[in-house]
Amino acid sequence: MSAIKKLQGDYDLVMVGRRHVEMSLRDEEMAVFMEHPELGVIGDMLSSLDFCDGMMNVLVMQESRGLGCGAFRSDSARVS
């Protein structure tokens, strides 16, 4: 956390990743303090008023799973 706090004010946009797995014990303990659990632990910390007065733009990328080849094609785009 101290390494992240050292970056405070140096960037306009921060991109963080969020796992798509069950919460670990540590995550469950941190959830009590989180305002926006959908952002994940780090995303929530960066978006809080305690960090850059809440003026940090945070982009959270969440891992997807279970998508196979062609999963984003519409029915009209599929070749028969």
mmCIF file of the N, C-alpha and C atoms, coordinates in Angstrom:
data_MODEL
# 
_entry.id   MODEL 
# 
loop_
_atom_site.group_PDB 
_atom_site.id 
_atom_site.type_symbol 
_atom_site.label_atom_id 
_atom_site.label_alt_id 
_atom_site.label_comp_id 
_atom_site.label_asym_id 
_atom_site.label_entity_id 
_atom_site.label_seq_id 
_atom_site.pdbx_PDB_ins_code 
_atom_site.Cartn_x 
_atom_site.Cartn_y 
_atom_site.Cartn_z 
_atom_site.occupancy 
_atom_site.B_iso_or_equiv 
_atom_site.pdbx_formal_charge 
_atom_site.auth_seq_id 
_atom_site.auth_comp_id 
_atom_site.auth_asym_id 
_atom_site.auth_atom_id 
_atom_site.pdbx_PDB_model_num 
ATOM 1   N N  . MET A 1 1  ? 0.806   -1.182  0.000   1.00 0.00 ? 1  MET A N  1 
ATOM 2   C CA . MET A 1 1  ? 0.000   0.000   0.000   1.00 0.00 ? 1  MET A CA 1 
ATOM 3   C C  . MET A 1 1  ? 0.863   1.265   0.000   1.00 0.00 ? 1  MET A C  1 
ATOM 4   N N  . SER A 1 2  ? 2.003   1.213   0.660   1.00 0.00 ? 2  SER A N  1 
ATOM 5   C CA . SER A 1 2  ? 2.854   2.404   0.708   1.00 0.00 ? 2  SER A CA 1 
ATOM 6   C C  . SER A 1 2  ? 3.402   2.742   -0.676  1.00 0.00 ? 2  SER A C  1 
ATOM 7   N N  . ALA A 1 3  ? 3.685   1.727   -1.493  1.00 0.00 ? 3  ALA A N  1 
ATOM 8   C CA . ALA A 1 3  ? 4.161   1.975   -2.859  1.00 0.00 ? 3  ALA A CA 1 
ATOM 9   C C  . ALA A 1 3  ? 3.091   2.675   -3.687  1.00 0.00 ? 3  ALA A C  1 
ATOM 10  N N  . ILE A 1 4  ? 1.844   2.290   -3.504  1.00 0.00 ? 4  ILE A N  1 
ATOM 11  C CA . ILE A 1 4  ? 0.743   2.923   -4.231  1.00 0.00 ? 4  ILE A CA 1 
ATOM 12  C C  . ILE A 1 4  ? 0.548   4.358   -3.748  1.00 0.00 ? 4  ILE A C  1 
ATOM 13  N N  . LYS A 1 5  ? 0.636   4.577   -2.453  1.00 0.00 ? 5  LYS A N  1 
ATOM 14  C CA . LYS A 1 5  ? 0.460   5.932   -1.908  1.00 0.00 ? 5  LYS A CA 1 
ATOM 15  C C  . LYS A 1 5  ? 1.553   6.880   -2.396  1.00 0.00 ? 5  LYS A C  1 
ATOM 16  N N  . LYS A 1 6  ? 2.752   6.368   -2.684  1.00 0.00 ? 6  LYS A N  1 
ATOM 17  C CA . LYS A 1 6  ? 3.831   7.209   -3.200  1.00 0.00 ? 6  LYS A CA 1 
ATOM 18  C C  . LYS A 1 6  ? 3.491   7.755   -4.586  1.00 0.00 ? 6  LYS A C  1 
ATOM 19  N N  . LEU A 1 7  ? 2.638   7.071   -5.336  1.00 0.00 ? 7  LEU A N  1 
ATOM 20  C CA . LEU A 1 7  ? 2.250   7.503   -6.678  1.00 0.00 ? 7  LEU A CA 1 
ATOM 21  C C  . LEU A 1 7  ? 1.148   8.558   -6.659  1.00 0.00 ? 7  LEU A C  1 
ATOM 22  N N  . GLN A 1 8  ? 0.622   8.851   -5.497  1.00 0.00 ? 8  GLN A N  1 
ATOM 23  C CA . GLN A 1 8  ? -0.498  9.773   -5.358  1.00 0.00 ? 8  GLN A CA 1 
ATOM 24  C C  . GLN A 1 8  ? -0.186  11.109  -6.030  1.00 0.00 ? 8  GLN A C  1 
ATOM 25  N N  . GLY A 1 9  ? -1.050  11.524  -6.946  1.00 0.00 ? 9  GLY A N  1 
ATOM 26  C CA . GLY A 1 9  ? -0.895  12.798  -7.635  1.00 0.00 ? 9  GLY A CA 1 
ATOM 27  C C  . GLY A 1 9  ? -0.051  12.734  -8.894  1.00 0.00 ? 9  GLY A C  1 
ATOM 28  N N  . ASP A 1 10 ? 0.594   11.603  -9.183  1.00 0.00 ? 10 ASP A N  1 
ATOM 29  C CA . ASP A 1 10 ? 1.455   11.491  -10.358 1.00 0.00 ? 10 ASP A CA 1 
ATOM 30  C C  . ASP A 1 10 ? 0.710   11.083  -11.624 1.00 0.00 ? 10 ASP A C  1 
ATOM 31  N N  . TYR A 1 11 ? -0.493  10.539  -11.498 1.00 0.00 ? 11 TYR A N  1 
ATOM 32  C CA . TYR A 1 11 ? -1.215  10.012  -12.647 1.00 0.00 ? 11 TYR A CA 1 
ATOM 33  C C  . TYR A 1 11 ? -2.661  10.498  -12.652 1.00 0.00 ? 11 TYR A C  1 
ATOM 34  N N  . ASP A 1 12 ? -3.227  10.647  -13.873 1.00 0.00 ? 12 ASP A N  1 
ATOM 35  C CA . ASP A 1 12 ? -4.631  11.023  -14.023 1.00 0.00 ? 12 ASP A CA 1 
ATOM 36  C C  . ASP A 1 12 ? -5.529  9.801   -14.116 1.00 0.00 ? 12 ASP A C  1 
ATOM 37  N N  . LEU A 1 13 ? -4.976  8.681   -14.591 1.00 0.00 ? 13 LEU A N  1 
ATOM 38  C CA . LEU A 1 13 ? -5.751  7.455   -14.770 1.00 0.00 ? 13 LEU A CA 1 
ATOM 39  C C  . LEU A 1 13 ? -4.933  6.269   -14.282 1.00 0.00 ? 13 LEU A C  1 
ATOM 40  N N  . VAL A 1 14 ? -5.553  5.427   -13.500 1.00 0.00 ? 14 VAL A N  1 
ATOM 41  C CA . VAL A 1 14 ? -4.901  4.204   -13.026 1.00 0.00 ? 14 VAL A CA 1 
ATOM 42  C C  . VAL A 1 14 ? -5.771  3.027   -13.424 1.00 0.00 ? 14 VAL A C  1 
ATOM 43  N N  . MET A 1 15 ? -5.159  2.013   -14.039 1.00 0.00 ? 15 MET A N  1 
ATOM 44  C CA . MET A 1 15 ? -5.881  0.810   -14.430 1.00 0.00 ? 15 MET A CA 1 
ATOM 45  C C  . MET A 1 15 ? -5.464  -0.325  -13.501 1.00 0.00 ? 15 MET A C  1 
ATOM 46  N N  . VAL A 1 16 ? -6.452  -0.986  -12.922 1.00 0.00 ? 16 VAL A N  1 
ATOM 47  C CA . VAL A 1 16 ? -6.184  -2.112  -12.030 1.00 0.00 ? 16 VAL A CA 1 
ATOM 48  C C  . VAL A 1 16 ? -6.974  -3.320  -12.503 1.00 0.00 ? 16 VAL A C  1 
ATOM 49  N N  . GLY A 1 17 ? -6.519  -4.487  -12.121 1.00 0.00 ? 17 GLY A N  1 
ATOM 50  C CA . GLY A 1 17 ? -7.214  -5.724  -12.459 1.00 0.00 ? 17 GLY A CA 1 
ATOM 51  C C  . GLY A 1 17 ? -8.013  -6.228  -11.274 1.00 0.00 ? 17 GLY A C  1 
ATOM 52  N N  . ARG A 1 18 ? -9.065  -6.962  -11.597 1.00 0.00 ? 18 ARG A N  1 
ATOM 53  C CA . ARG A 1 18 ? -9.890  -7.558  -10.544 1.00 0.00 ? 18 ARG A CA 1 
ATOM 54  C C  . ARG A 1 18 ? -10.116 -9.012  -10.910 1.00 0.00 ? 18 ARG A C  1 
ATOM 55  N N  . ARG A 1 19 ? -9.796  -9.887  -9.981  1.00 0.00 ? 19 ARG A N  1 
ATOM 56  C CA . ARG A 1 19 ? -9.956  -11.316 -10.235 1.00 0.00 ? 19 ARG A CA 1 
ATOM 57  C C  . ARG A 1 19 ? -11.425 -11.712 -10.257 1.00 0.00 ? 19 ARG A C  1 
ATOM 58  N N  . HIS A 1 20 ? -11.711 -12.751 -10.998 1.00 0.00 ? 20 HIS A N  1 
ATOM 59  C CA . HIS A 1 20 ? -13.069 -13.286 -11.090 1.00 0.00 ? 20 HIS A CA 1 
ATOM 60  C C  . HIS A 1 20 ? -13.095 -14.623 -10.355 1.00 0.00 ? 20 HIS A C  1 
ATOM 61  N N  . VAL A 1 21 ? -12.781 -14.561 -9.071  1.00 0.00 ? 21 VAL A N  1 
ATOM 62  C CA . VAL A 1 21 ? -12.739 -15.768 -8.237  1.00 0.00 ? 21 VAL A CA 1 
ATOM 63  C C  . VAL A 1 21 ? -13.441 -15.466 -6.920  1.00 0.00 ? 21 VAL A C  1 
ATOM 64  N N  . GLU A 1 22 ? -13.617 -16.511 -6.141  1.00 0.00 ? 22 GLU A N  1 
ATOM 65  C CA . GLU A 1 22 ? -14.203 -16.326 -4.814  1.00 0.00 ? 22 GLU A CA 1 
ATOM 66  C C  . GLU A 1 22 ? -13.294 -15.429 -3.974  1.00 0.00 ? 22 GLU A C  1 
ATOM 67  N N  . MET A 1 23 ? -13.880 -14.719 -3.050  1.00 0.00 ? 23 MET A N  1 
ATOM 68  C CA . MET A 1 23 ? -13.111 -13.826 -2.184  1.00 0.00 ? 23 MET A CA 1 
ATOM 69  C C  . MET A 1 23 ? -12.214 -14.631 -1.249  1.00 0.00 ? 23 MET A C  1 
ATOM 70  N N  . SER A 1 24 ? -10.989 -14.163 -1.093  1.00 0.00 ? 24 SER A N  1 
ATOM 71  C CA . SER A 1 24 ? -10.085 -14.782 -0.127  1.00 0.00 ? 24 SER A CA 1 
ATOM 72  C C  . SER A 1 24 ? -10.431 -14.254 1.271   1.00 0.00 ? 24 SER A C  1 
ATOM 73  N N  . LEU A 1 25 ? -9.849  -14.847 2.271   1.00 0.00 ? 25 LEU A N  1 
ATOM 74  C CA . LEU A 1 25 ? -10.088 -14.403 3.647   1.00 0.00 ? 25 LEU A CA 1 
ATOM 75  C C  . LEU A 1 25 ? -9.679  -12.941 3.810   1.00 0.00 ? 25 LEU A C  1 
ATOM 76  N N  . ARG A 1 26 ? -8.552  -12.575 3.217   1.00 0.00 ? 26 ARG A N  1 
ATOM 77  C CA . ARG A 1 26 ? -8.086  -11.183 3.286   1.00 0.00 ? 26 ARG A CA 1 
ATOM 78  C C  . ARG A 1 26 ? -9.089  -10.238 2.635   1.00 0.00 ? 26 ARG A C  1 
ATOM 79  N N  . ASP A 1 27 ? -9.633  -10.629 1.463   1.00 0.00 ? 27 ASP A N  1 
ATOM 80  C CA . ASP A 1 27 ? -10.629 -9.804  0.777   1.00 0.00 ? 27 ASP A CA 1 
ATOM 81  C C  . ASP A 1 27 ? -11.892 -9.647  1.614   1.00 0.00 ? 27 ASP A C  1 
ATOM 82  N N  . GLU A 1 28 ? -12.312 -10.723 2.272   1.00 0.00 ? 28 GLU A N  1 
ATOM 83  C CA . GLU A 1 28 ? -13.500 -10.662 3.125   1.00 0.00 ? 28 GLU A CA 1 
ATOM 84  C C  . GLU A 1 28 ? -13.280 -9.711  4.298   1.00 0.00 ? 28 GLU A C  1 
ATOM 85  N N  . GLU A 1 29 ? -12.070 -9.735  4.865   1.00 0.00 ? 29 GLU A N  1 
ATOM 86  C CA . GLU A 1 29 ? -11.760 -8.832  5.976   1.00 0.00 ? 29 GLU A CA 1 
ATOM 87  C C  . GLU A 1 29 ? -11.744 -7.380  5.508   1.00 0.00 ? 29 GLU A C  1 
ATOM 88  N N  . MET A 1 30 ? -11.237 -7.128  4.312   1.00 0.00 ? 30 MET A N  1 
ATOM 89  C CA . MET A 1 30 ? -11.177 -5.772  3.770   1.00 0.00 ? 30 MET A CA 1 
ATOM 90  C C  . MET A 1 30 ? -12.550 -5.263  3.344   1.00 0.00 ? 30 MET A C  1 
ATOM 91  N N  . ALA A 1 31 ? -13.466 -6.163  2.995   1.00 0.00 ? 31 ALA A N  1 
ATOM 92  C CA . ALA A 1 31 ? -14.793 -5.777  2.506   1.00 0.00 ? 31 ALA A CA 1 
ATOM 93  C C  . ALA A 1 31 ? -15.553 -4.930  3.520   1.00 0.00 ? 31 ALA A C  1 
ATOM 94  N N  . VAL A 1 32 ? -15.243 -5.100  4.791   1.00 0.00 ? 32 VAL A N  1 
ATOM 95  C CA . VAL A 1 32 ? -15.893 -4.311  5.843   1.00 0.00 ? 32 VAL A CA 1 
ATOM 96  C C  . VAL A 1 32 ? -15.603 -2.822  5.659   1.00 0.00 ? 32 VAL A C  1 
ATOM 97  N N  . PHE A 1 33 ? -14.417 -2.498  5.158   1.00 0.00 ? 33 PHE A N  1 
ATOM 98  C CA . PHE A 1 33 ? -13.985 -1.109  5.022   1.00 0.00 ? 33 PHE A CA 1 
ATOM 99  C C  . PHE A 1 33 ? -14.252 -0.530  3.636   1.00 0.00 ? 33 PHE A C  1 
ATOM 100 N N  . MET A 1 34 ? -14.715 -1.321  2.700   1.00 0.00 ? 34 MET A N  1 
ATOM 101 C CA . MET A 1 34 ? -14.865 -0.886  1.315   1.00 0.00 ? 34 MET A CA 1 
ATOM 102 C C  . MET A 1 34 ? -16.187 -0.159  1.090   1.00 0.00 ? 34 MET A C  1 
ATOM 103 N N  . GLU A 1 35 ? -16.118 0.934   0.323   1.00 0.00 ? 35 GLU A N  1 
ATOM 104 C CA . GLU A 1 35 ? -17.321 1.662   -0.063  1.00 0.00 ? 35 GLU A CA 1 
ATOM 105 C C  . GLU A 1 35 ? -17.896 1.118   -1.364  1.00 0.00 ? 35 GLU A C  1 
ATOM 106 N N  . HIS A 1 36 ? -17.021 0.648   -2.259  1.00 0.00 ? 36 HIS A N  1 
ATOM 107 C CA . HIS A 1 36 ? -17.424 0.157   -3.577  1.00 0.00 ? 36 HIS A CA 1 
ATOM 108 C C  . HIS A 1 36 ? -16.792 -1.213  -3.829  1.00 0.00 ? 36 HIS A C  1 
ATOM 109 N N  . PRO A 1 37 ? -17.359 -2.288  -3.292  1.00 0.00 ? 37 PRO A N  1 
ATOM 110 C CA . PRO A 1 37 ? -16.749 -3.611  -3.433  1.00 0.00 ? 37 PRO A CA 1 
ATOM 111 C C  . PRO A 1 37 ? -16.645 -4.088  -4.886  1.00 0.00 ? 37 PRO A C  1 
ATOM 112 N N  . GLU A 1 38 ? -17.473 -3.543  -5.780  1.00 0.00 ? 38 GLU A N  1 
ATOM 113 C CA . GLU A 1 38 ? -17.405 -3.941  -7.187  1.00 0.00 ? 38 GLU A CA 1 
ATOM 114 C C  . GLU A 1 38 ? -16.100 -3.506  -7.848  1.00 0.00 ? 38 GLU A C  1 
ATOM 115 N N  . LEU A 1 39 ? -15.372 -2.578  -7.232  1.00 0.00 ? 39 LEU A N  1 
ATOM 116 C CA . LEU A 1 39 ? -14.090 -2.125  -7.766  1.00 0.00 ? 39 LEU A CA 1 
ATOM 117 C C  . LEU A 1 39 ? -12.929 -2.990  -7.309  1.00 0.00 ? 39 LEU A C  1 
ATOM 118 N N  . GLY A 1 40 ? -13.150 -3.857  -6.339  1.00 0.00 ? 40 GLY A N  1 
ATOM 119 C CA . GLY A 1 40 ? -12.075 -4.650  -5.770  1.00 0.00 ? 40 GLY A CA 1 
ATOM 120 C C  . GLY A 1 40 ? -11.354 -3.849  -4.696  1.00 0.00 ? 40 GLY A C  1 
ATOM 121 N N  . VAL A 1 41 ? -10.439 -4.489  -4.011  1.00 0.00 ? 41 VAL A N  1 
ATOM 122 C CA . VAL A 1 41 ? -9.758  -3.869  -2.875  1.00 0.00 ? 41 VAL A CA 1 
ATOM 123 C C  . VAL A 1 41 ? -8.928  -2.666  -3.314  1.00 0.00 ? 41 VAL A C  1 
ATOM 124 N N  . ILE A 1 42 ? -8.077  -2.846  -4.321  1.00 0.00 ? 42 ILE A N  1 
ATOM 125 C CA . ILE A 1 42 ? -7.195  -1.758  -4.767  1.00 0.00 ? 42 ILE A CA 1 
ATOM 126 C C  . ILE A 1 42 ? -7.998  -0.655  -5.451  1.00 0.00 ? 42 ILE A C  1 
ATOM 127 N N  . GLY A 1 43 ? -8.940  -1.019  -6.317  1.00 0.00 ? 43 GLY A N  1 
ATOM 128 C CA . GLY A 1 43 ? -9.775  -0.021  -6.990  1.00 0.00 ? 43 GLY A CA 1 
ATOM 129 C C  . GLY A 1 43 ? -10.554 0.825   -6.004  1.00 0.00 ? 43 GLY A C  1 
ATOM 130 N N  . ASP A 1 44 ? -11.083 0.201   -4.968  1.00 0.00 ? 44 ASP A N  1 
ATOM 131 C CA . ASP A 1 44 ? -11.825 0.935   -3.946  1.00 0.00 ? 44 ASP A CA 1 
ATOM 132 C C  . ASP A 1 44 ? -10.912 1.897   -3.198  1.00 0.00 ? 44 ASP A C  1 
ATOM 133 N N  . MET A 1 45 ? -9.714  1.448   -2.879  1.00 0.00 ? 45 MET A N  1 
ATOM 134 C CA . MET A 1 45 ? -8.773  2.313   -2.173  1.00 0.00 ? 45 MET A CA 1 
ATOM 135 C C  . MET A 1 45 ? -8.416  3.534   -3.026  1.00 0.00 ? 45 MET A C  1 
ATOM 136 N N  . LEU A 1 46 ? -8.154  3.315   -4.321  1.00 0.00 ? 46 LEU A N  1 
ATOM 137 C CA . LEU A 1 46 ? -7.769  4.413   -5.205  1.00 0.00 ? 46 LEU A CA 1 
ATOM 138 C C  . LEU A 1 46 ? -8.901  5.405   -5.431  1.00 0.00 ? 46 LEU A C  1 
ATOM 139 N N  . SER A 1 47 ? -10.137 4.941   -5.366  1.00 0.00 ? 47 SER A N  1 
ATOM 140 C CA . SER A 1 47 ? -11.274 5.835   -5.611  1.00 0.00 ? 47 SER A CA 1 
ATOM 141 C C  . SER A 1 47 ? -11.777 6.520   -4.343  1.00 0.00 ? 47 SER A C  1 
ATOM 142 N N  . SER A 1 48 ? -11.184 6.214   -3.208  1.00 0.00 ? 48 SER A N  1 
ATOM 143 C CA . SER A 1 48 ? -11.658 6.774   -1.936  1.00 0.00 ? 48 SER A CA 1 
ATOM 144 C C  . SER A 1 48 ? -11.242 8.240   -1.786  1.00 0.00 ? 48 SER A C  1 
ATOM 145 N N  . LEU A 1 49 ? -11.942 8.946   -0.919  1.00 0.00 ? 49 LEU A N  1 
ATOM 146 C CA . LEU A 1 49 ? -11.614 10.344  -0.630  1.00 0.00 ? 49 LEU A CA 1 
ATOM 147 C C  . LEU A 1 49 ? -10.260 10.484  0.057   1.00 0.00 ? 49 LEU A C  1 
ATOM 148 N N  . ASP A 1 50 ? -9.769  9.407   0.662   1.00 0.00 ? 50 ASP A N  1 
ATOM 149 C CA . ASP A 1 50 ? -8.472  9.441   1.340   1.00 0.00 ? 50 ASP A CA 1 
ATOM 150 C C  . ASP A 1 50 ? -7.305  9.450   0.360   1.00 0.00 ? 50 ASP A C  1 
ATOM 151 N N  . PHE A 1 51 ? -7.559  9.107   -0.880  1.00 0.00 ? 51 PHE A N  1 
ATOM 152 C CA . PHE A 1 51 ? -6.500  9.024   -1.891  1.00 0.00 ? 51 PHE A CA 1 
ATOM 153 C C  . PHE A 1 51 ? -6.781  10.085  -2.954  1.00 0.00 ? 51 PHE A C  1 
ATOM 154 N N  . CYS A 1 52 ? -5.969  11.106  -3.047  1.00 0.00 ? 52 CYS A N  1 
ATOM 155 C CA . CYS A 1 52 ? -6.132  12.204  -4.013  1.00 0.00 ? 52 CYS A CA 1 
ATOM 156 C C  . CYS A 1 52 ? -7.491  12.884  -3.881  1.00 0.00 ? 52 CYS A C  1 
ATOM 157 N N  . ASP A 1 53 ? -8.039  12.916  -2.698  1.00 0.00 ? 53 ASP A N  1 
ATOM 158 C CA . ASP A 1 53 ? -9.351  13.535  -2.447  1.00 0.00 ? 53 ASP A CA 1 
ATOM 159 C C  . ASP A 1 53 ? -10.446 12.990  -3.354  1.00 0.00 ? 53 ASP A C  1 
ATOM 160 N N  . GLY A 1 54 ? -10.322 11.728  -3.759  1.00 0.00 ? 54 GLY A N  1 
ATOM 161 C CA . GLY A 1 54 ? -11.334 11.097  -4.606  1.00 0.00 ? 54 GLY A CA 1 
ATOM 162 C C  . GLY A 1 54 ? -11.292 11.551  -6.051  1.00 0.00 ? 54 GLY A C  1 
ATOM 163 N N  . MET A 1 55 ? -10.223 12.220  -6.467  1.00 0.00 ? 55 MET A N  1 
ATOM 164 C CA . MET A 1 55 ? -10.124 12.762  -7.824  1.00 0.00 ? 55 MET A CA 1 
ATOM 165 C C  . MET A 1 55 ? -9.299  11.879  -8.753  1.00 0.00 ? 55 MET A C  1 
ATOM 166 N N  . MET A 1 56 ? -9.129  10.632  -8.419  1.00 0.00 ? 56 MET A N  1 
ATOM 167 C CA . MET A 1 56 ? -8.372  9.690   -9.244  1.00 0.00 ? 56 MET A CA 1 
ATOM 168 C C  . MET A 1 56 ? -9.333  8.959   -10.172 1.00 0.00 ? 56 MET A C  1 
ATOM 169 N N  . ASN A 1 57 ? -9.031  8.921   -11.470 1.00 0.00 ? 57 ASN A N  1 
ATOM 170 C CA . ASN A 1 57 ? -9.804  8.116   -12.411 1.00 0.00 ? 57 ASN A CA 1 
ATOM 171 C C  . ASN A 1 57 ? -9.289  6.689   -12.331 1.00 0.00 ? 57 ASN A C  1 
ATOM 172 N N  . VAL A 1 58 ? -10.184 5.747   -12.080 1.00 0.00 ? 58 VAL A N  1 
ATOM 173 C CA . VAL A 1 58 ? -9.806  4.347   -11.913 1.00 0.00 ? 58 VAL A CA 1 
ATOM 174 C C  . VAL A 1 58 ? -10.559 3.509   -12.929 1.00 0.00 ? 58 VAL A C  1 
ATOM 175 N N  . LEU A 1 59 ? -9.826  2.743   -13.724 1.00 0.00 ? 59 LEU A N  1 
ATOM 176 C CA . LEU A 1 59 ? -10.409 1.802   -14.673 1.00 0.00 ? 59 LEU A CA 1 
ATOM 177 C C  . LEU A 1 59 ? -10.137 0.406   -14.137 1.00 0.00 ? 59 LEU A C  1 
ATOM 178 N N  . VAL A 1 60 ? -11.198 -0.345  -13.872 1.00 0.00 ? 60 VAL A N  1 
ATOM 179 C CA . VAL A 1 60 ? -11.063 -1.693  -13.322 1.00 0.00 ? 60 VAL A CA 1 
ATOM 180 C C  . VAL A 1 60 ? -11.363 -2.696  -14.424 1.00 0.00 ? 60 VAL A C  1 
ATOM 181 N N  . MET A 1 61 ? -10.403 -3.552  -14.719 1.00 0.00 ? 61 MET A N  1 
ATOM 182 C CA . MET A 1 61 ? -10.573 -4.606  -15.720 1.00 0.00 ? 61 MET A CA 1 
ATOM 183 C C  . MET A 1 61 ? -10.782 -5.914  -14.970 1.00 0.00 ? 61 MET A C  1 
ATOM 184 N N  . GLN A 1 62 ? -11.918 -6.564  -15.239 1.00 0.00 ? 62 GLN A N  1 
ATOM 185 C CA . GLN A 1 62 ? -12.205 -7.825  -14.561 1.00 0.00 ? 62 GLN A CA 1 
ATOM 186 C C  . GLN A 1 62 ? -11.994 -8.978  -15.518 1.00 0.00 ? 62 GLN A C  1 
ATOM 187 N N  . GLU A 1 63 ? -11.351 -10.008 -15.022 1.00 0.00 ? 63 GLU A N  1 
ATOM 188 C CA . GLU A 1 63 ? -11.108 -11.223 -15.788 1.00 0.00 ? 63 GLU A CA 1 
ATOM 189 C C  . GLU A 1 63 ? -12.444 -11.871 -16.156 1.00 0.00 ? 63 GLU A C  1 
ATOM 190 N N  . SER A 1 64 ? -12.537 -12.332 -17.392 1.00 0.00 ? 64 SER A N  1 
ATOM 191 C CA . SER A 1 64 ? -13.716 -13.093 -17.825 1.00 0.00 ? 64 SER A CA 1 
ATOM 192 C C  . SER A 1 64 ? -13.323 -14.546 -17.973 1.00 0.00 ? 64 SER A C  1 
ATOM 193 N N  . ARG A 1 65 ? -14.279 -15.406 -17.796 1.00 0.00 ? 65 ARG A N  1 
ATOM 194 C CA . ARG A 1 65 ? -13.982 -16.827 -17.970 1.00 0.00 ? 65 ARG A CA 1 
ATOM 195 C C  . ARG A 1 65 ? -15.160 -17.500 -18.654 1.00 0.00 ? 65 ARG A C  1 
ATOM 196 N N  . GLY A 1 66 ? -14.897 -18.606 -19.273 1.00 0.00 ? 66 GLY A N  1 
ATOM 197 C CA . GLY A 1 66 ? -15.950 -19.384 -19.904 1.00 0.00 ? 66 GLY A CA 1 
ATOM 198 C C  . GLY A 1 66 ? -16.354 -18.892 -21.282 1.00 0.00 ? 66 GLY A C  1 
ATOM 199 N N  . LEU A 1 67 ? -15.561 -18.023 -21.889 1.00 0.00 ? 67 LEU A N  1 
ATOM 200 C CA . LEU A 1 67 ? -15.870 -17.554 -23.230 1.00 0.00 ? 67 LEU A CA 1 
ATOM 201 C C  . LEU A 1 67 ? -15.029 -18.332 -24.228 1.00 0.00 ? 67 LEU A C  1 
ATOM 202 N N  . GLY A 1 68 ? -15.692 -18.923 -25.179 1.00 0.00 ? 68 GLY A N  1 
ATOM 203 C CA . GLY A 1 68 ? -14.985 -19.678 -26.192 1.00 0.00 ? 68 GLY A CA 1 
ATOM 204 C C  . GLY A 1 68 ? -14.823 -18.877 -27.468 1.00 0.00 ? 68 GLY A C  1 
ATOM 205 N N  . CYS A 1 69 ? -14.291 -19.496 -28.472 1.00 0.00 ? 69 CYS A N  1 
ATOM 206 C CA . CYS A 1 69 ? -14.087 -18.870 -29.768 1.00 0.00 ? 69 CYS A CA 1 
ATOM 207 C C  . CYS A 1 69 ? -15.432 -18.433 -30.345 1.00 0.00 ? 69 CYS A C  1 
ATOM 208 N N  . GLY A 1 70 ? -15.533 -17.203 -30.802 1.00 0.00 ? 70 GLY A N  1 
ATOM 209 C CA . GLY A 1 70 ? -16.762 -16.704 -31.409 1.00 0.00 ? 70 GLY A CA 1 
ATOM 210 C C  . GLY A 1 70 ? -17.841 -16.323 -30.421 1.00 0.00 ? 70 GLY A C  1 
ATOM 211 N N  . ALA A 1 71 ? -17.502 -16.186 -29.161 1.00 0.00 ? 71 ALA A N  1 
ATOM 212 C CA . ALA A 1 71 ? -18.511 -15.908 -28.130 1.00 0.00 ? 71 ALA A CA 1 
ATOM 213 C C  . ALA A 1 71 ? -19.155 -14.539 -28.288 1.00 0.00 ? 71 ALA A C  1 
ATOM 214 N N  . PHE A 1 72 ? -18.480 -13.619 -28.968 1.00 0.00 ? 72 PHE A N  1 
ATOM 215 C CA . PHE A 1 72 ? -19.020 -12.275 -29.103 1.00 0.00 ? 72 PHE A CA 1 
ATOM 216 C C  . PHE A 1 72 ? -19.719 -12.044 -30.442 1.00 0.00 ? 72 PHE A C  1 
ATOM 217 N N  . ARG A 1 73 ? -19.809 -13.047 -31.264 1.00 0.00 ? 73 ARG A N  1 
ATOM 218 C CA . ARG A 1 73 ? -20.488 -12.891 -32.551 1.00 0.00 ? 73 ARG A CA 1 
ATOM 219 C C  . ARG A 1 73 ? -21.995 -12.843 -32.353 1.00 0.00 ? 73 ARG A C  1 
ATOM 220 N N  . SER A 1 74 ? -22.651 -12.031 -33.156 1.00 0.00 ? 74 SER A N  1 
ATOM 221 C CA . SER A 1 74 ? -24.116 -12.041 -33.133 1.00 0.00 ? 74 SER A CA 1 
ATOM 222 C C  . SER A 1 74 ? -24.588 -13.185 -34.024 1.00 0.00 ? 74 SER A C  1 
ATOM 223 N N  . ASP A 1 75 ? -25.840 -13.586 -33.878 1.00 0.00 ? 75 ASP A N  1 
ATOM 224 C CA . ASP A 1 75 ? -26.376 -14.690 -34.672 1.00 0.00 ? 75 ASP A CA 1 
ATOM 225 C C  . ASP A 1 75 ? -26.308 -14.400 -36.162 1.00 0.00 ? 75 ASP A C  1 
ATOM 226 N N  . SER A 1 76 ? -26.485 -13.147 -36.562 1.00 0.00 ? 76 SER A N  1 
ATOM 227 C CA . SER A 1 76 ? -26.466 -12.805 -37.985 1.00 0.00 ? 76 SER A CA 1 
ATOM 228 C C  . SER A 1 76 ? -25.068 -12.875 -38.580 1.00 0.00 ? 76 SER A C  1 
ATOM 229 N N  . ALA A 1 77 ? -24.037 -12.825 -37.750 1.00 0.00 ? 77 ALA A N  1 
ATOM 230 C CA . ALA A 1 77 ? -22.661 -12.861 -38.245 1.00 0.00 ? 77 ALA A CA 1 
ATOM 231 C C  . ALA A 1 77 ? -22.103 -14.271 -38.335 1.00 0.00 ? 77 ALA A C  1 
ATOM 232 N N  . ARG A 1 78 ? -22.813 -15.252 -37.855 1.00 0.00 ? 78 ARG A N  1 
ATOM 233 C CA . ARG A 1 78 ? -22.303 -16.628 -37.869 1.00 0.00 ? 78 ARG A CA 1 
ATOM 234 C C  . ARG A 1 78 ? -22.442 -17.234 -39.254 1.00 0.00 ? 78 ARG A C  1 
ATOM 235 N N  . VAL A 1 79 ? -21.440 -17.999 -39.591 1.00 0.00 ? 79 VAL A N  1 
ATOM 236 C CA . VAL A 1 79 ? -21.433 -18.687 -40.883 1.00 0.00 ? 79 VAL A CA 1 
ATOM 237 C C  . VAL A 1 79 ? -22.074 -20.051 -40.701 1.00 0.00 ? 79 VAL A C  1 
ATOM 238 N N  . SER A 1 80 ? -23.019 -20.388 -41.562 1.00 0.00 ? 80 SER A N  1 
ATOM 239 C CA . SER A 1 80 ? -23.700 -21.689 -41.460 1.00 0.00 ? 80 SER A CA 1 
ATOM 240 C C  . SER A 1 80 ? -22.966 -22.747 -42.231 1.00 0.00 ? 80 SER A C  1 
# 
